[in-house]
């Protein structure tokens, strides 16, 4: 323990080997220890980036309350709190739950005078595979059963033709999968109608083509199979090349023709800009923010 006061003689005597056993360095008035301090840093599990506006809740102790992770370092700064035992947890809004999973809480943590503690809350990110199934007329295929081989999932498409699968637990190890979509059988067509004869036929009766019509084809289910290759659309870093690659991947996912050829890429960007009424530039950088929002929110 440090010393706040006391005479020089007191302190010198405390250090002397000849001093009595009752003389100590705290003979003067001691420094009062301050209340404990707490900071909680909130970061993404995949990139380590700070996550703002996450509510961090301090529970159970006398200074229970909450703070947002809004300081410049990405922390929820509780400052000084009262001595006690606390639990620390994050709370997510409905929108945040679409991006992150709740991390484990920090329980039964003791805070005593003089403590200055920092804790990490690392948010697991939700990785969602989203596919829209459309027919040849660009209409969504609704209520179609589907099966995914890896991870093993199944379901039916939404009324917008959407397949949505949470692959957060396997995303790092998943690079290929097979998707099978079964289209419901179309309704049978109307049976051919043979008009009634106006009068009895002559004998022998005439032979007409309508007497030899083929039976209507039987409607059957059809299945589509897709071999999927799953990659991180953002690339490994935030370089210009990786950013351009991410924009091209989103263009391709939205059915614009992008195959690495520079001229076709420029035309694809201009087609996108025309469709969504943007100024015509043909530059990937000009649509980066718009296509990221539009693609990631589709359909």
C-alpha positions in Angstrom: 0.0 0.0 0.0 1.3 3.4 -0.9 1.6 6.4 1.5 -0.1 9.7 1.3 1.3 11.4 4.3 3.5 11.2 7.4 6.8 13.0 8.1 10.1 12.2 6.5 11.3 11.0 9.8 8.5 8.5 10.1 9.2 7.1 6.6 13.0 7.0 7.2 12.4 5.2 10.5 10.2 2.7 8.9 13.0 1.7 6.5 15.7 1.6 9.1 16.8 -1.9 10.3 17.0 -0.5 13.8 13.4 0.6 13.9 11.0 -1.0 16.2 8.6 -3.7 15.0 5.7 -1.2 15.4 7.1 1.4 13.0 5.7 0.9 9.5 5.5 2.9 6.3 1.8 3.6 7.0 2.3 5.5 10.2 1.0 8.6 8.4 -2.5 8.7 6.9 -2.9 6.0 4.2 -4.2 6.6 0.6 -7.9 5.8 0.4 -8.5 3.3 -2.4 -11.0 4.4 -4.9 -14.1 2.5 -6.0 -13.5 -0.1 -8.7 -13.8 0.9 -12.4 -15.2 -1.2 -15.3 -15.0 -1.1 -19.1 -16.5 -3.7 -21.4 -15.2 -4.0 -25.0 -17.7 -5.3 -27.6 -16.2 -6.8 -30.8 -17.1 -9.0 -33.7 -15.9 -12.6 -33.5 -15.0 -12.8 -37.2 -13.0 -9.6 -37.7 -12.3 -8.3 -34.2 -13.8 -4.9 -35.2 -15.6 -2.9 -32.5 -19.4 -3.0 -32.5 -21.1 0.3 -31.4 -24.5 0.7 -29.9 -24.6 -2.7 -28.1 -26.3 -2.5 -24.7 -24.1 -3.9 -22.0 -25.9 -4.8 -18.8 -24.3 -4.8 -15.4 -26.5 -7.1 -13.2 -26.9 -8.1 -9.5 -24.5 -5.7 -7.7 -25.3 -2.3 -6.1 -24.4 -0.4 -9.3 -26.6 -2.5 -11.6 -27.4 -0.7 -14.8 -26.5 -0.6 -18.5 -24.3 1.4 -20.9 -24.0 1.3 -24.7 -20.7 0.4 -26.4 -20.2 3.9 -27.7 -16.9 5.2 -26.5 -14.2 5.8 -29.1 -12.5 2.5 -28.3 -15.7 0.5 -28.8 -16.3 0.0 -25.1 -19.2 0.4 -22.7 -17.5 2.6 -20.0 -19.2 2.2 -16.6 -16.6 4.3 -14.8 -16.6 3.9 -11.1 -19.0 1.3 -9.6 -19.7 0.2 -6.0 -17.9 -2.7 -4.5 -19.8 -5.9 -5.1 -20.3 -9.1 -7.2 -21.7 -8.5 -10.6 -22.7 -10.3 -13.8 -22.1 -8.7 -17.2 -24.1 -9.5 -20.3 -25.1 -8.0 -23.7 -28.6 -7.3 -24.9 -29.5 -7.2 -28.6 -32.2 -5.3 -30.4 -34.3 -7.2 -33.0 -32.2 -5.7 -35.8 -28.9 -6.7 -34.0 -30.2 -10.2 -33.6 -30.2 -10.5 -37.4 -26.4 -9.9 -37.4 -25.1 -11.3 -34.1 -25.7 -14.0 -31.5 -25.6 -13.3 -27.8 -22.2 -14.1 -26.3 -22.0 -15.9 -23.0 -22.4 -13.7 -19.9 -19.7 -13.1 -17.4 -21.0 -14.2 -14.1 -20.1 -13.7 -10.4 -17.3 -11.3 -11.0 -16.0 -9.7 -7.8 -15.1 -6.0 -7.7 -13.1 -4.6 -4.8 -11.7 -1.2 -3.9 -8.8 -0.2 -6.3 -9.8 -2.6 -9.1 -9.8 -1.4 -12.6 -11.2 -4.1 -14.9 -11.8 -4.6 -18.6 -13.7 -7.4 -20.1 -14.3 -8.5 -23.7 -17.8 -9.4 -25.0 -17.2 -11.1 -28.4 -20.3 -11.3 -30.6 -20.6 -14.4 -32.8 -21.7 -13.2 -36.2 -24.7 -14.8 -38.0 -23.8 -16.1 -41.4 -26.9 -16.6 -43.6 -27.1 -18.4 -46.9 -29.8 -16.7 -49.0 -31.0 -18.0 -52.4 -33.9 -16.8 -54.5 -35.5 -19.4 -56.9 -37.1 -17.9 -59.9 -38.7 -19.5 -63.0 -38.0 -18.7 -66.7 -40.4 -15.8 -66.5 -38.4 -14.2 -63.6 -41.3 -15.0 -61.2 -40.5 -16.4 -57.8 -41.0 -20.1 -57.2 -43.1 -20.2 -54.1 -43.8 -23.2 -51.7 -41.2 -25.4 -53.4 -39.6 -28.1 -51.1 -35.8 -27.9 -51.0 -33.0 -29.9 -49.4 -29.5 -28.7 -48.7 -26.8 -31.4 -48.3 -24.3 -29.5 -46.1 -25.3 -28.4 -43.6 -28.2 -30.8 -43.7 -31.3 -28.6 -43.9 -34.6 -28.6 -45.6 -37.7 -26.5 -46.0 -39.9 -24.8 -48.5 -39.4 -21.5 -50.4 -41.2 -18.4 -49.2 -43.8 -16.6 -51.3 -40.9 -14.6 -52.7 -39.0 -17.8 -53.7 -36.5 -17.3 -50.8 -34.4 -20.0 -49.2 -32.7 -18.8 -46.0 -30.3 -20.9 -44.0 -28.3 -20.0 -40.9 -24.8 -21.5 -41.5 -23.0 -19.7 -38.8 -21.8 -22.9 -37.1 -20.3 -24.4 -40.2 -19.4 -21.4 -42.4 -15.6 -21.6 -41.8 -15.5 -25.2 -42.9 -18.1 -25.1 -45.7 -17.0 -24.6 -49.3 -19.4 -26.7 -51.3 -22.9 -28.1 -51.0 -25.7 -29.4 -53.2 -29.2 -27.8 -53.2 -32.2 -29.7 -54.6 -35.4 -27.8 -55.3 -38.5 -29.8 -56.2 -41.0 -27.9 -58.2 -44.7 -28.8 -57.6 -46.5 -30.5 -60.5 -48.3 -28.0 -62.7 -52.1 -28.4 -62.8 -53.3 -30.7 -65.6 -54.6 -28.9 -68.7 -58.2 -29.1 -69.8 -59.3 -32.3 -71.6 -59.9 -31.9 -75.3 -63.5 -31.2 -76.2 -65.1 -33.0 -79.2 -68.0 -31.0 -80.5 -71.2 -33.0 -80.8 -72.3 -34.0 -84.3 -75.2 -32.1 -85.8 -76.8 -35.2 -87.4 -76.2 -39.0 -87.4 -73.1 -39.8 -89.3 -73.4 -41.7 -92.6 -72.5 -45.3 -92.8 -69.8 -46.2 -92.8 -68.9 -43.3 -90.4 -66.1 -41.0 -91.5 -62.7 -41.1 -89.8 -61.5 -37.9 -88.3 -58.3 -36.8 -86.5 -60.2 -36.0 -83.3 -61.0 -39.7 -82.9 -57.4 -40.4 -82.3 -56.3 -37.7 -79.9 -53.5 -38.6 -77.5 -54.3 -38.6 -73.8 -53.3 -35.5 -72.0 -49.7 -35.8 -70.5 -49.6 -36.6 -66.8 -48.1 -33.7 -64.8 -45.1 -34.8 -62.8 -42.9 -33.1 -60.2 -39.6 -31.8 -61.5 -36.4 -31.3 -59.5 -33.5 -28.8 -60.0 -30.1 -29.5 -58.5 -27.5 -26.8 -57.9 -23.9 -27.3 -56.9 -23.0 -24.4 -54.6 -19.6 -23.1 -53.9 -19.6 -20.9 -50.8 -17.0 -18.2 -50.3 -16.5 -15.1 -48.1 -18.0 -12.4 -50.3 -15.9 -9.7 -48.6 -12.6 -11.3 -49.3 -9.7 -11.6 -46.9 -9.0 -7.9 -46.4 -10.4 -4.4 -47.1 -8.0 -3.7 -50.0 -9.3 -2.1 -53.2 -9.0 -5.4 -55.1 -10.9 -7.3 -52.5 -13.6 -4.6 -52.4 -14.0 -4.7 -56.3 -14.2 -8.5 -56.1 -17.0 -8.3 -53.5 -18.9 -5.9 -55.7 -18.5 -8.2 -58.7 -19.7 -11.2 -56.6 -22.8 -9.3 -55.6 -23.5 -8.3 -59.3 -23.2 -11.9 -60.3 -25.5 -13.0 -57.5 -28.1 -10.5 -58.7 -27.9 -12.1 -62.2 -25.7 -9.5 -63.9 -23.2 -11.0 -66.3 -19.8 -10.7 -64.6 -17.0 -13.2 -65.5 -13.8 -11.2 -65.0 -13.7 -9.5 -68.4 -13.3 -5.7 -67.8 -15.6 -4.6 -70.6 -18.4 -6.9 -69.6 -17.9 -5.8 -66.0 -18.3 -2.2 -67.0 -21.5 -3.1 -69.0 -22.8 -5.0 -66.0 -22.3 -2.0 -63.7 -24.0 0.3 -66.2 -26.9 -2.1 -66.5 -27.2 -2.1 -62.7 -27.1 1.7 -62.6 -29.8 1.9 -65.3 -32.1 -0.6 -63.6 -31.8 1.2 -60.2 -31.7 4.8 -61.7 -28.2 5.7 -60.7 -25.8 8.0 -62.6 -24.1 6.0 -65.4 -20.4 5.6 -64.5 -19.6 1.9 -65.2 -17.3 2.1 -62.1 -17.5 -0.6 -59.4 -16.7 1.9 -56.7 -19.7 4.0 -57.6 -22.2 1.3 -56.8 -20.4 -0.3 -53.8 -22.5 1.1 -51.0 -25.8 0.7 -52.9 -25.3 -2.8 -54.1 -24.1 -3.9 -50.7 -27.3 -2.7 -49.1 -29.5 -3.9 -51.9 -27.9 -7.4 -52.2 -27.6 -8.1 -48.5 -31.3 -7.1 -48.0 -32.6 -9.0 -51.0 -35.1 -10.1 -52.0 
